[in-house]
């Protein structure tokens, strides 16, 4: 019976992928990550994120929550506050595993709507310029567990519901799944992997042609797209980390790994089948209270618009954190791409670990 269900699901997904449009960067807001710790480390937390922020990096990390519950909130502003990114999450220890729920929003407000600025005769009326917002939302349900009771192996699953809205012009709903795992070796090494959108994530769009379209002198502008469904292809993130104790007060935790897109992108290693980009990051901790973090990610080969020469762009990041009992405050700053632009983004995140408070 399970075999029949698997074959049916595979056939359906294969048919959809052949008949519908595949977007390289669909639902990209879910690949940003959450928590200033992980963002400061350049996403180098696939094998070592161990708290309520894990669903955005690797849901298997939820299994490191061993008592009570955790809550978290993050706010960030991109491109000099043009875009705002928010994240709320809650995770609770269950009898056989850890359950989590997360809510994500990425929005750009006060966008100028000029579709009605020119009337049918070609006359311009600036008073018809209005404003609208574009927002992406996601609700994520997560569950992590030890398969077969193996304490060295953590497995986690995300079920995602996506809602995307472009003012009065269009809205879309989607759903998908992520699967992650972390293996803890006997020598202290941790190996993590996460497959995002493992079954492909499907988005169904509804287009308001009346609001979108403009007819000037008998010619239609902004016609509605013909494809009302888009598919987000799977992505793979893998990493390895190990904690090194310098002395009784200091430790350093580095991680390195690869991000794999199953599509041709601007990554350093790119083919029609897959594109691969490395990442690395580290955390320096003092008495598990004060933290300094660095990271590097998103290596790309780009063309300079002035001299048309190819060059390498990458995204550096850094941050700090402070922890007092069960309360942790983190900050991160990232550049949108050295060699590409000079926009900086700031992230603030807060975590409450009720288990730590009740343990004191």
Buried (B, 14 or more C-beta within 10 A) or exposed (E): EEEEEEEEEEEEBEEBBEEBBBBEEBBEBBBBBBBBBBBBBBBBBBBBBBBBBBBBBBBBBBBBBEBBBBBBBBBBBBEEEEBBBBBBBBBBBEEEBBBBBBEBBBBBEEBEBEBEBBEEEEEEEEEEEBEBEBBBBBEBBBBBBBEEEEEEBBBBBBBBEBBBBBBBBBBBEBEBBBBBBBBBEEEEEBBBBBBBBBBBBBBEBEBBEEBBBBEEEEEEEEEBEEEBBBBBBBBBBBBBBBBEEEEEEEBBBBBBBBBBBBBEBBBBBBEEEBBBBBBBBBBBBEEEEEBBBBBBBBBBBBEEEEEEEEEEBBBBBBBBBEBEEBEBBBBBBBBBBBBBEEEEBBBBBBBBBBBBEEEE
